[in-house]
Amino acid sequence: MSQFQQVQDLLRSLRLAETANQLPELIREAEKKDLSFTQFLLDLATYEQNRRDEKQLEKRFNWATFPFHNTIDDYDVKEQKSLSSKKLNQLKDLTWIEQLYNIIFLGPPGVGKTHLSIGLGIEALNQGYKVIFTTMGDLIQALKTEEITRKSKTRMKRIREADLVIIDDLMFMAMNKQEANMFFHLINNLYNQTSIILTSNKGPKEWGELLGDQAITTAILDRILHRVEIIHLNEDSWRMKHRKTIFGEQSVLN
């Protein structure tokens, strides 16, 4: 066995597999630039660290389960006059996560609530936070099956350990008392340790109708609204303004 192969095997045994695979290129680069031993070791260690960071980021993205990949920079503020560039930049700096603030995006379908939520989630992931995205329907299903399936148990564990939980379409569906109670216990678990982004087309005053229990509603609101920024998105639906037709021109709805 050559010395080169011995080095690769040793690197793999030390769990430096990424560096072992890249070793030929790293050696060629060092010889080409006539690097010192110290610089070569620094480049080798830096490569391994960068690859580990990249793989961790990939893993966090997989765990986040975003339905699409729209960033904050993709969001057109001109389409939504109720949210200024200044406010968007304040949201983007993510200090509110450190302060354990919640964000509620309110508005009708198509105004960009989910886009903004995912954009902030992606920004948070890139800054090292653990983020989970879920629809309200999927969340209730996971809560109901947590003690039955390993998938739901793992999912709920990640939600409870996240720095930021995004719940899309809150109050889109009515809940029975058992579901509302499970949702309350989750919010109680997250309170004071996790930031939450909620999107909804119904304001907090209307949530009681869908939760079906005023006491539970009050308890949930007490925790969510303790530290919260409510952002109303009142413009027309982006999808309706930019709809496409089979005739190649924008149609007009009467």
C-alpha positions as CSV (number, residue, x, y, z in Angstrom):
1,M,0.0,0.0,0.0
2,S,1.4,3.4,-1.0
3,Q,1.9,6.2,1.5
4,F,-0.9,8.2,-0.3
5,Q,-3.3,5.3,0.2
6,Q,-2.2,5.0,3.9
7,V,-3.0,8.7,4.4
8,Q,-6.4,8.4,2.8
9,D,-7.3,5.4,4.9
10,L,-6.1,7.2,8.1
11,L,-8.2,10.3,7.2
12,R,-11.2,8.1,6.7
13,S,-10.6,6.3,10.0
14,L,-10.5,9.7,11.7
15,R,-13.9,10.5,10.0
16,L,-12.4,12.9,7.6
17,A,-13.9,11.3,4.6
18,E,-14.5,14.5,2.6
19,T,-10.8,15.4,2.9
20,A,-9.7,11.9,2.0
21,N,-11.7,12.1,-1.2
22,Q,-10.4,15.5,-2.1
23,L,-6.8,14.7,-1.1
24,P,-5.4,14.3,-4.6
25,E,-6.7,17.8,-5.6
26,L,-5.5,19.4,-2.4
27,I,-2.0,17.9,-2.9
28,R,-1.9,19.1,-6.5
29,E,-2.9,22.6,-5.5
30,A,-0.3,22.7,-2.7
31,E,2.5,21.6,-5.2
32,K,1.4,24.1,-7.8
33,K,1.5,27.0,-5.3
34,D,4.5,25.6,-3.5
35,L,2.7,26.0,-0.2
36,S,4.3,25.6,3.2
37,F,3.4,22.6,5.3
38,T,1.5,24.8,7.7
39,Q,-0.5,26.4,4.9
40,F,-1.3,23.0,3.4
41,L,-2.5,21.7,6.7
42,L,-4.6,24.8,7.1
43,D,-6.2,24.4,3.6
44,L,-6.8,20.7,4.4
45,A,-8.6,21.5,7.7
46,T,-10.5,24.4,6.2
47,Y,-11.8,22.2,3.4
48,E,-13.0,19.6,5.8
49,Q,-14.8,22.2,8.0
50,N,-16.4,23.8,4.9
51,R,-17.7,20.5,3.6
52,R,-19.1,19.6,7.1
53,D,-20.8,23.0,7.3
54,E,-22.3,22.5,3.8
55,K,-23.6,19.0,4.7
56,Q,-25.1,20.3,7.9
57,L,-26.9,23.1,6.0
58,E,-28.2,20.5,3.5
59,K,-29.5,18.4,6.3
60,R,-31.2,21.4,7.9
61,F,-32.8,22.2,4.6
62,N,-34.1,18.7,4.3
63,W,-35.5,18.8,7.8
64,A,-37.2,22.1,7.1
65,T,-39.4,20.6,4.4
66,F,-40.1,23.8,2.5
67,P,-42.6,23.3,-0.3
68,F,-40.6,25.6,-2.5
69,H,-37.5,27.7,-2.4
70,N,-38.4,31.4,-2.6
71,T,-36.0,33.8,-0.8
72,I,-36.7,37.2,0.7
73,D,-34.8,38.8,-2.2
74,D,-37.3,37.1,-4.6
75,Y,-40.2,39.0,-2.9
76,D,-41.3,42.1,-4.8
77,V,-42.1,44.8,-2.2
78,K,-43.7,46.9,-5.0
79,E,-46.5,44.3,-5.2
80,Q,-47.3,44.7,-1.5
81,K,-47.5,48.3,-0.4
82,S,-48.5,47.3,3.1
83,L,-45.0,46.0,3.8
84,S,-42.2,48.6,3.3
85,S,-38.6,47.8,2.3
86,K,-37.5,49.0,5.8
87,K,-39.8,46.6,7.6
88,L,-38.8,43.8,5.3
89,N,-35.1,44.4,6.1
90,Q,-35.9,44.5,9.8
91,L,-37.5,41.1,9.5
92,K,-34.5,39.9,7.5
93,D,-31.9,40.7,10.1
94,L,-33.6,38.1,12.4
95,T,-33.0,39.8,15.7
96,W,-36.6,39.0,16.5
97,I,-35.6,35.3,16.7
98,E,-33.0,36.0,19.3
99,Q,-35.7,38.0,21.2
100,L,-38.2,35.1,20.8
101,Y,-40.7,37.2,19.0
102,N,-43.5,35.6,16.9
103,I,-44.6,36.9,13.5
104,I,-48.1,36.6,12.1
105,F,-48.8,37.3,8.4
106,L,-52.5,38.1,7.9
107,G,-54.2,38.5,4.6
108,P,-56.3,36.8,1.8
109,P,-54.8,34.1,-0.4
110,G,-52.2,35.1,-2.9
111,V,-50.7,38.1,-1.1
112,G,-47.3,36.4,-0.3
113,K,-47.8,35.2,3.2
114,T,-46.2,31.8,2.5
115,H,-43.5,33.3,0.3
116,L,-42.4,35.7,3.1
117,S,-42.5,32.9,5.7
118,I,-40.3,30.6,3.6
119,G,-38.0,33.4,2.7
120,L,-37.4,34.2,6.4
121,G,-37.0,30.5,7.1
122,I,-34.3,30.2,4.4
123,E,-32.5,33.3,5.8
124,A,-32.6,31.8,9.3
125,L,-31.2,28.4,8.0
126,N,-28.4,30.2,6.3
127,Q,-27.6,31.9,9.6
128,G,-27.4,28.7,11.5
129,Y,-30.9,28.4,13.0
130,K,-32.9,25.2,13.0
131,V,-36.1,25.8,11.1
132,I,-39.2,23.7,10.4
133,F,-42.1,24.4,8.0
134,T,-45.5,22.8,8.3
135,T,-49.0,23.4,7.2
136,M,-51.7,23.4,9.9
137,G,-53.2,20.3,8.5
138,D,-50.0,18.4,8.5
139,L,-49.2,19.6,12.0
140,I,-52.5,18.3,13.4
141,Q,-52.0,15.0,11.7
142,A,-48.5,14.7,13.1
143,L,-49.7,15.5,16.6
144,K,-52.5,12.9,16.4
145,T,-50.2,10.1,15.2
146,E,-47.1,11.0,17.2
147,E,-47.5,8.0,19.5
148,I,-48.3,5.7,16.6
149,T,-45.7,6.3,13.9
150,R,-42.0,6.8,14.0
151,K,-42.2,9.4,11.2
152,S,-44.6,11.6,13.2
153,K,-42.6,11.2,16.4
154,T,-39.4,12.3,14.7
155,R,-41.2,15.2,13.0
156,M,-42.6,16.5,16.3
157,K,-39.2,16.1,18.0
158,R,-37.7,18.3,15.4
159,I,-40.5,20.9,15.7
160,R,-40.0,21.1,19.5
161,E,-36.2,21.5,19.1
162,A,-36.4,24.1,16.3
163,D,-35.4,27.7,16.7
164,L,-38.1,28.8,14.3
165,V,-41.4,27.0,13.5
166,I,-43.4,28.1,10.5
167,I,-47.1,27.1,10.6
168,D,-48.8,27.8,7.3
169,D,-52.6,28.3,6.9
170,L,-53.4,28.6,10.6
171,M,-57.1,28.2,11.2
172,F,-57.7,27.0,7.6
173,M,-59.6,24.1,9.1
174,A,-61.8,23.7,12.1
175,M,-60.5,21.6,15.0
176,N,-62.3,19.4,17.5
177,K,-61.6,19.8,21.2
178,Q,-58.9,17.1,21.2
179,E,-57.0,18.6,18.3
180,A,-57.3,22.1,19.8
181,N,-55.9,20.8,23.1
182,M,-53.0,19.1,21.4
183,F,-52.2,22.3,19.5
184,F,-52.3,24.3,22.8
185,H,-49.8,21.9,24.4
186,L,-47.5,22.3,21.5
187,I,-47.7,26.1,21.6
188,N,-47.1,25.9,25.4
189,N,-44.0,23.7,24.8
190,L,-42.6,26.2,22.2
191,Y,-43.4,29.3,24.3
192,N,-40.3,31.2,25.5
193,Q,-37.9,28.9,23.6
194,T,-38.9,29.1,20.0
195,S,-40.1,31.8,17.6
196,I,-43.1,31.0,15.5
197,I,-44.3,32.4,12.1
198,L,-48.0,32.0,11.5
199,T,-49.9,32.7,8.3
200,S,-53.6,33.0,8.3
201,N,-56.5,34.6,6.4
202,K,-58.3,35.1,9.7
203,G,-57.4,37.4,12.5
204,P,-56.8,36.2,16.1
205,K,-60.3,37.4,17.1
206,E,-61.8,34.8,14.8
207,W,-59.6,31.9,15.9
208,G,-62.0,30.9,18.7
209,E,-64.7,30.0,16.2
210,L,-62.4,27.3,14.6
211,L,-60.8,26.1,17.8
212,G,-64.2,25.6,19.3
213,D,-63.1,26.2,22.9
214,Q,-62.8,29.7,24.3
215,A,-60.6,28.8,27.2
216,I,-58.1,27.0,24.9
217,T,-58.2,29.9,22.5
218,T,-57.4,32.4,25.2
219,A,-54.5,30.3,26.5
220,I,-53.1,29.9,23.0
221,L,-53.4,33.6,22.2
222,D,-51.9,34.6,25.5
223,R,-48.7,32.8,24.6
224,I,-48.5,33.7,20.9
225,L,-49.4,37.4,21.3
226,H,-47.1,38.0,24.3
227,R,-44.3,39.0,21.9
228,V,-45.6,39.3,18.4
229,E,-45.5,41.4,15.3
230,I,-48.7,41.2,13.3
231,I,-48.3,42.1,9.6
232,H,-51.4,42.8,7.5
233,L,-50.9,42.1,3.8
234,N,-53.8,43.9,2.2
235,E,-53.0,44.2,-1.5
236,D,-54.7,42.1,-4.3
237,S,-53.6,38.6,-4.9
238,W,-50.2,38.4,-6.8
239,R,-51.4,35.3,-8.6
240,M,-54.6,36.9,-9.8
241,K,-52.7,40.0,-11.0
242,H,-50.1,37.9,-12.9
243,R,-52.4,35.0,-14.0
244,K,-51.6,33.4,-17.3
245,T,-54.1,32.3,-19.9
246,I,-54.1,29.7,-22.8
247,F,-54.4,32.7,-25.2
248,G,-51.1,34.2,-24.2
249,E,-52.5,37.4,-22.7
250,Q,-53.8,38.4,-19.3
251,S,-57.5,37.9,-18.9
252,V,-59.7,40.3,-17.0
253,L,-62.1,39.1,-14.4
254,N,-65.4,40.9,-14.1
